[in-house]
Amino acid sequence: DEFFTLLGLDPQKKIILNATHPPKRFPWGPEFVSNLVDAIDEKKIHHDCQIIVRIHPTHYHEKGDFGLNTTVLDKYNKLENTNKIVILNTPNTTGNRDDYSFGDEENIMMNSLLKYSDLMVTMFSTMQIEAALFDLPVVNYALREIADADYENTRLDPQGAMKMPHVGRILLTGGVKTATTFEELYSYI
């Protein structure tokens, strides 16, 4: 009850936890969430859901972002302000963050997100390992249809992550699903 109250969640709705990807690799995170909202509204996703968007800590790094992080964060904030089913969850970015250690309060929040969510969607976040500890189903998305980009010549290809050795080991377990189209994603959800 405390967790639901703190985040303003509806206990009657399923929770989709979106563990976001760094904006330099996937600047279309807000567009992805907007698509999920539309799919829920149009009943392409057959459950009454709400989406917790866990913002990746690198959204708050300023080094070499040239305004990209701010632009992406502004889009996430607009989504939250215009959609009752979108709830942003931001990491504690105060203090020394070089070691990515967040402290007890943040660890409790992360554990609660994983414990009380019904499903996690992500683009191969390492959080899928933690999700396994909570028996939280995971659907990875590797969606090229999200944006018009030159995927052949950049690191922006969402499907490129599937070739990374650490991701490949997770995929080989068979414990997660991977959607390469939105229709596949809706079906898996």
N, C-alpha and C positions, 0 to 999 in steps of 0.2 A: 504493500500500500504506500509506503514511504517513497519508494522508487517511482511508482506511477504518479504520485502527487508531485514529486520534485520535477519530473520532466513534463508534467501536464498530459500524461497518456490516458487513453480511454481503455479501461480494463476489459471492455467488450470486444475490442478489435485485436486482431493478430498484429504482431510486431515484426516488420522486416527491418533488420539492421543492415545498413549499407556502410561497410568499411571502405572509405574512399581511397583513391590512389593519389600519389603526388601529382600536383597540377602540371609540372613540367613534362610528365609522361602521359597524363590523361587530363587535359584541360576541359574535357566535356563532361565532367562529373555532374554539374548542375543540369545539363541537358538530359543526362541519364536519369536523374531523379525526376525531372519533369515528365519524362516518358513513363516512368513507373506510376506517377500520379495519374496520368491520363489513362493508363491501362487499368488501374483500380477503378477510376470513375466510369470507364466504359465496360466494366465487368469482364475484361480480358483476363484479369486475375480474379479468380472466383471466390475470394474471401474478402471480407471487410477488413482492410488493413490500415495501419499507420506506418510511417517510415521514419526510423531514427537514422539520421545521417551523422556518422562519426567522422568528423573532419580529421584528415591525416595531419600529423604534426608539421610536416614540411610546408603546409599552407601558410605557416607563420614565420618561415625563414625569409629574410629579405635579400640575402646574398644572391645577386645575379638573376633576380626574378623579373626585373624590368616592368613591374606593375602587374604581372600575370596573377600572382597570388591574390592581390587585392581585388582584381577583376573577378576571379573565380569565387572568392568569398562573398563579394557583393551579390553575385548571382544566387549563391546558396541562401543568403539572408533574404533576398527577394522571394525566393521559393517558400521559405518558412513564413514570411509575412503574408503571403497570398494563398497559402494552402494549409488548412487546419490539420491535415494528416502528415505534414512534414515537421519533424522536430530535429533541430540541430543539436549536436553534442560536441563541444569543443574540448580539446585537451588542455590541461593546465599548462600554460606556456610561461609561467613566471619562474624566475630564478635561473640557475645554471642548467641549460638544457643540452649541453654537449654530449652527455652520456645517455640521453633519452630516458632517464629515470624520472618518474613522475611523482613518487611518494605514495603514502598509504591511501590518502583520499582518492587519488586518481586510480589506484589499483582497485579499490572498492567499486568505483564507478565502472571500470572496465569489466570486472567480474559480474556486476549487476546487469550490464548491457548484454553480456553473453548468457547469463542465467535466465533472464526474463524474456529474451527475444524468441520468436518462433522459427526464424530463418535468417541466415546472413547471406547477403549478396555482396560480392566483392570482385575486384579484378586482381585475384591472386595475392591478396594481402597475407602476410604472415599470421594475421589474426585467425586464419582458418585452422591453424594448429591449436590455438587456444580454444576455438569453437569446438574442436574435437573433445577437449577435456570436459566441456559442458554438454556434450552430445547434441550440439546445435547443428542442424543441417546447413550445408554450405552450397551455394550455387555461384560459381565463378562466371563472370561475363567477359567475353573477348569479342566485342561487337565492333566490327568495322563500319557498320551502317550508321553509327552515331554521328560521324562527321565526314566532310569531304576533305580527306587528307592524302598526301602522297605517302602511303604506308611502306612502299618499297624502299624509299630512301631516307627514312627517319627512324628514330627510336620510339615513335608514337604509335606503332602498330600494336593494338591490344592483343593480337594473337601471337606476337613475338614473345610475350612473357611465357607462353606455354613451352617454349624451347629452353628456358632457363633450367639448369640442373636441379636446383632446389624446388622449383615448381613442379618439374617433371616427376620427382620422387613422390610428391603429394598426389599428383594425378594418377600415378601408378597404383596407389592404394585402392582406388575405386571408391573411396569414401566421400568424394565430392563430385558434383556435376559441373559441366562447363557448357555454357550457351554461347553459340557464335552468331545467333540471330535473336531479335526481340521475341519472335514467336516461340522459339525454343525456350527462352528465358521465362516467358509467361507460363508455359507448360510445366517447367521444372518448379516454378514457385507454386 
